[in-house]
Amino acid sequence: MKENRRSFLKLGATSAAVGMLGHATQAAAQEPQIGAITPLAAKLGLRLATFAQRKDDKPRVGVVLDDGRIIDIGAEAQRQKQKLVFDPGSMLSLIASGDQGVAQAHSLAERASLLKMASPTVNQVRLLSPIPRPHSNIYAVGWNYLDHFEEGKDARADKTVSTYPSNPVFFSKAVNTMNGPFDSIPYDASNSTMIDWEAELAVIIGQDGRNISEEQAMKHVFGFATYNDTTARDVQQKRHGGQWFKGKSLDGHGPMGPWIVTTAGLSLDDARIICRVNGVEKQNASYKQMYFKIPRIIAELSRGLTLRAGDIIATGTPSGVGFARKPQEFMKPGDIMETEITGIGILRNTIKAEA
């Protein structure tokens, strides 16, 4: 608690110090969303964000420091006269550049930190999804917590699956589901009134691979992010033959962020997956409770199927979802959904009715 308070005060002090950066930056800032930032599990880890300083600015890739400052990698490379091996406006380009690109980002941010270069804080820019436009659908894992499988038995429209599958259940979410960590989630009552929460840990693939073994799987992981597989239950269960794709794929129904933490920066065994709606905790589980762990997921998914650098895998949600509650609970316009992965960060998304 004391450490979090020191971090929060430090972030506030830094915010005041960079106020001199000018009205343009302040005018573009989102409402303050982030207080204390959890220290990374190791100094070699990085928090990598995609951000814009002004509303119409092109996205930039930045490194988020423990004190809340965000280092613009492209601008810092220019200042330090270093040629980058990746496009500083594209997280996908950085991921594809491999260890060399990550080492460049780490070195540039570390030097900027040591020199105490004036930089905006995360509360003075607009944070976007770390990967605003994925190059393919988001892969997702269903029923990856035993208690979630059990809680949904009575509520599921399809009663044919009564025993836990021996292999991971995969589906995908369309590219346009991607949403930012603090952006609103569209709500169209003419299409669905059963919008549900599903807090999940997202895995970002770091290098291409096919038929990846479990032993080699973690070498293909770039990092992790907080994710919510927001779902329209009536569309998922009552239409389109009961298949999941459409109910999982409404535009904006997949917020991710607030940044990617590289593999060295997160201790998976310490990670908890949490969701709150209007401040009330709905889900809280440990990564250890995940039935098919990340190496197994990657090994199974990549059998005969090439995973590419930048692919996203949502690893499943624990119990506590709205459709399995008695009575059922669903979100409505004005509700605030918070999704947290400890060691990474929090998403905060407001459900907003479409005009």
C-alpha positions in Angstrom: 0.0 0.0 0.0 2.8 2.4 0.9 4.6 1.6 -2.3 1.5 2.3 -4.4 1.0 5.6 -2.6 4.6 6.6 -3.3 4.1 5.6 -7.0 0.9 7.6 -7.2 2.5 10.7 -5.6 5.5 10.4 -7.9 3.2 10.2 -10.9 1.4 13.3 -9.7 4.6 15.2 -9.2 5.8 14.2 -12.7 2.5 15.3 -14.2 3.0 18.8 -12.7 6.6 18.9 -13.9 5.8 18.3 -17.5 2.9 20.8 -17.5 5.2 23.2 -19.3 5.1 21.0 -22.4 2.3 23.3 -23.6 -1.4 23.7 -24.1 -1.5 21.5 -27.3 -0.5 18.4 -25.3 -2.9 19.3 -22.5 -5.8 19.9 -24.9 -5.4 16.4 -26.3 -5.1 14.7 -23.0 -7.7 12.1 -22.0 -9.3 12.4 -18.6 -6.8 11.1 -16.0 -7.3 7.3 -16.0 -4.1 5.9 -14.4 -2.8 6.4 -10.9 -0.2 4.1 -9.5 1.7 2.0 -11.9 2.7 -1.5 -10.8 6.5 -2.1 -11.0 7.5 -4.6 -13.6 8.6 -8.1 -12.6 12.2 -7.5 -14.0 14.2 -4.5 -15.2 14.5 -6.1 -18.6 10.8 -5.9 -19.1 9.1 -3.0 -21.0 5.6 -1.4 -21.1 5.0 -0.6 -24.7 2.0 1.7 -25.5 0.5 3.1 -28.7 -0.5 6.7 -28.1 -1.4 10.1 -29.7 -0.7 13.5 -28.2 -3.5 15.3 -30.1 -6.8 14.0 -31.4 -5.8 13.8 -35.1 -2.2 12.8 -34.6 -0.9 9.6 -36.1 -0.2 6.9 -33.5 3.2 6.6 -31.9 4.9 3.8 -30.1 6.1 4.7 -26.6 7.7 3.2 -23.6 5.9 3.8 -20.3 8.2 4.3 -17.3 7.5 3.5 -13.7 6.9 7.2 -12.9 4.2 7.4 -15.6 6.2 9.3 -18.2 5.8 8.0 -21.8 8.9 8.1 -24.0 8.1 8.7 -27.7 10.5 6.2 -29.3 10.6 7.9 -32.7 11.2 11.3 -31.3 13.9 10.0 -28.9 15.6 8.1 -31.7 15.8 11.4 -33.7 17.2 13.2 -30.7 19.8 10.6 -30.0 20.6 10.3 -33.8 19.8 6.5 -33.9 18.3 4.8 -36.9 15.5 2.5 -35.9 15.0 -1.0 -37.4 11.2 -0.6 -37.1 8.5 2.0 -37.8 8.0 4.0 -34.6 4.4 4.5 -35.5 3.6 0.8 -35.6 3.6 -1.7 -32.7 3.3 -4.5 -35.3 6.5 -3.2 -36.9 8.3 -3.2 -33.5 7.1 -6.7 -32.7 8.2 -8.0 -36.1 11.7 -6.4 -35.7 12.4 -9.0 -32.9 15.1 -8.7 -30.3 16.9 -5.9 -32.1 13.9 -3.6 -32.1 13.1 -4.3 -28.5 16.7 -3.6 -27.5 16.6 -0.3 -29.3 13.4 0.7 -27.6 14.8 -0.3 -24.2 18.1 1.6 -24.7 16.4 4.8 -25.9 14.0 4.8 -23.1 16.6 4.1 -20.5 18.8 6.9 -21.7 15.9 9.3 -21.8 15.0 8.3 -18.2 18.6 8.8 -16.9 18.8 12.2 -18.6 15.3 13.0 -17.1 14.1 14.3 -20.5 10.8 16.2 -20.3 8.0 13.9 -21.5 4.2 13.8 -21.1 2.7 11.3 -18.7 0.2 8.6 -19.7 -2.6 10.9 -18.4 -1.6 13.7 -20.8 -1.9 11.7 -24.0 -4.6 9.5 -25.5 -3.7 5.8 -25.0 -4.9 3.7 -27.9 -5.0 -0.1 -28.1 -1.4 -1.2 -28.3 -2.3 -2.8 -31.6 -5.0 -0.5 -33.0 -5.5 -2.5 -36.2 -4.5 -6.2 -35.9 -3.5 -7.8 -39.1 -5.9 -10.7 -38.6 -8.7 -11.8 -36.3 -8.1 -12.1 -32.6 -7.8 -15.8 -31.6 -9.7 -16.7 -28.4 -10.0 -19.7 -26.1 -13.3 -20.8 -24.7 -14.0 -22.5 -21.4 -10.4 -22.3 -20.2 -11.4 -22.1 -16.5 -13.2 -25.1 -15.1 -15.5 -23.0 -12.8 -16.5 -20.9 -15.9 -17.4 -24.1 -17.8 -19.5 -25.4 -14.9 -21.2 -22.1 -14.1 -22.5 -21.8 -17.7 -24.0 -25.3 -18.0 -27.5 -24.3 -17.0 -27.5 -21.0 -18.9 -26.0 -22.3 -22.2 -28.5 -22.7 -25.0 -26.5 -25.6 -26.4 -26.7 -28.5 -23.9 -24.7 -31.0 -26.1 -21.4 -30.3 -24.4 -21.6 -31.6 -20.9 -18.1 -32.8 -20.2 -15.0 -30.7 -20.2 -13.2 -30.8 -23.6 -9.8 -32.6 -23.8 -8.4 -30.0 -26.2 -8.7 -26.2 -26.1 -11.8 -24.7 -27.7 -10.9 -22.0 -30.2 -12.9 -19.2 -31.9 -12.0 -15.8 -33.3 -13.1 -12.2 -33.0 -13.2 -9.9 -36.0 -10.5 -7.2 -36.4 -13.0 -4.4 -35.8 -13.7 -5.6 -32.3 -10.4 -4.0 -31.2 -10.9 -1.0 -28.9 -8.8 1.2 -26.8 -8.2 0.9 -23.0 -10.4 3.9 -22.1 -12.7 4.1 -25.2 -16.5 3.6 -25.0 -18.1 0.3 -26.1 -21.0 0.7 -28.5 -24.5 -0.4 -27.4 -27.2 -0.9 -30.0 -30.4 -2.2 -28.3 -31.9 -3.1 -31.6 -29.2 -5.7 -32.0 -28.4 -6.9 -28.4 -29.5 -6.1 -24.9 -27.4 -8.9 -23.3 -23.9 -7.4 -23.3 -21.6 -9.4 -21.0 -18.1 -9.0 -19.6 -15.2 -11.5 -19.9 -11.9 -10.4 -18.4 -9.0 -12.2 -20.1 -5.2 -12.2 -20.3 -4.1 -11.5 -23.9 -0.9 -13.1 -25.3 0.9 -11.3 -28.2 2.9 -13.6 -30.5 6.5 -12.4 -31.1 7.7 -14.6 -33.9 6.2 -16.6 -36.7 5.7 -20.3 -36.1 3.8 -23.5 -37.1 3.6 -26.8 -35.2 5.3 -25.1 -32.2 6.1 -27.5 -29.4 5.0 -26.7 -25.8 8.7 -26.6 -24.8 9.4 -23.9 -27.4 6.1 -22.0 -27.1 7.1 -19.2 -24.7 10.0 -18.3 -27.0 7.3 -17.2 -29.5 5.6 -14.9 -27.0 6.3 -11.2 -27.3 4.3 -10.0 -24.3 0.9 -9.7 -22.5 -1.9 -7.2 -22.3 -5.2 -6.8 -20.4 -8.2 -7.8 -22.6 -12.0 -8.1 -22.4 -13.9 -10.5 -24.6 -17.1 -8.4 -24.4 -19.9 -10.6 -25.7 -23.5 -10.1 -27.0 -25.0 -13.2 -25.4 -28.3 -13.1 -27.2 -26.5 -12.9 -30.6 -24.1 -15.6 -29.5 -26.6 -18.1 -28.2 -29.9 -17.5 -29.9 -29.0 -16.7 -33.4 -26.9 -18.0 -36.3 -27.2 -21.6 -35.3 -25.6 -21.1 -31.9 -22.1 -20.5 -33.2 -20.1 -17.9 -31.4 -18.4 -15.7 -34.0 -21.0 -13.0 -34.6 -21.9 -12.6 -30.9 -18.2 -12.2 -30.1 -17.5 -9.8 -33.0 -19.5 -6.7 -32.7 -17.4 -3.5 -33.4 -15.6 -2.2 -30.4 -16.3 -5.3 -28.2 -12.7 -6.1 -27.5 -10.8 -3.4 -25.5 -7.1 -4.1 -25.0 -4.2 -2.4 -23.2 -3.4 -0.1 -21.6 -0.1 -1.3 -23.0 1.9 -4.5 -23.7 4.2 -5.8 -21.0 7.0 -7.8 -22.5 7.5 -11.3 -21.2 10.4 -10.4 -18.9 8.1 -7.8 -17.2 5.3 -10.1 -16.0 5.4 -13.0 -13.5 2.5 -15.2 -14.8 2.1 -17.1 -11.6 1.4 -13.8 -9.8 -1.1 -12.5 -12.4 -4.8 -12.3 -11.4 -7.7 -11.7 -13.9 -10.2 -9.2 -12.5 -13.4 -7.5 -13.8 -15.5 -4.9 -12.1 -18.8 -3.3 -13.2 -19.6 0.1 -11.7 -17.0 -0.7 -9.0 -18.5 -4.0 -8.1 -16.1 -7.0 -8.5 -17.5 -9.7 -10.8 -14.5 -11.8 -11.6 -11.2 -12.5 -9.8 -9.1 -15.5 -10.6 -5.4 -16.5 -10.8 -3.5 -17.5 -13.9 -2.8 -20.7 -12.0 -6.5 -21.6 -12.3 -6.3 -21.5 -16.1 -6.8 -25.1 -17.3 -4.8 -25.0 -20.6 -1.8 -22.9 -19.9 -0.2 -20.7 -22.6 2.4 -23.2 -23.9 -0.4 -25.8 -24.5 -2.6 -23.2 -26.1 0.1 -22.1 -28.5 1.1 -25.7 -29.3 -2.5 -26.7 -30.1 -3.4 -23.6 -32.0 -0.3 -23.7 -34.2 -0.8 -27.3 -35.3 -1.0 -27.0 -39.0 -1.7 -23.2 -38.6 0.9 -20.5 -38.8 1.0 -18.0 -36.0 2.4 -14.6 -37.1 4.3 -12.0 -35.1 1.6 -9.6 -33.8 -1.1 -12.2 -33.5 -3.3 -11.9 -30.4 -4.6 -14.8 -28.3 -7.2 -14.1 -25.6 -6.7 -17.0 -23.2 -10.2 -17.4 -21.7 -12.3 -15.9 -18.9 -12.9 -17.2 -15.3 -16.2 -17.6 -13.6 -18.4 -14.6 -12.7 -19.8 -13.6 -16.1 -23.3 -12.0 -16.2 -25.2 -14.6 -18.2 -24.5 -17.4 -15.7 -25.6 -15.4 -12.7 -29.0 -15.9 -11.1 -30.7 -13.6 -12.0 -28.7 -12.9 -15.1 -26.9 -9.5 -15.3 -26.0 -7.6 -18.4 -24.5 -4.1 -19.0 -26.5 -1.1 -20.1 -25.6 2.4 -21.3 -23.7 4.3 -18.7 -22.2 1.3 -17.0 -18.4 1.3 -16.5 -16.5 -2.0 -17.1 -13.1 -2.2 -15.5 -10.8 -5.0 -16.5 -7.5 -5.6 -14.7 -4.6 -8.0 -15.0 -2.3 -7.5 -12.0 1.2 -6.7 -13.1 -0.1 -5.2 -16.3 -2.8 -2.6 -15.8 -6.5 -1.6 -15.9 -8.9 -0.9 -18.8 -11.9 1.3 -18.1 -14.6 1.3 -20.7 -18.0 3.0 -20.6 -21.0 1.3 -22.3 -22.4 4.0 -24.7 -25.7 3.9 -26.6 -25.3 4.4 -30.3 -27.2 7.4 -31.7 
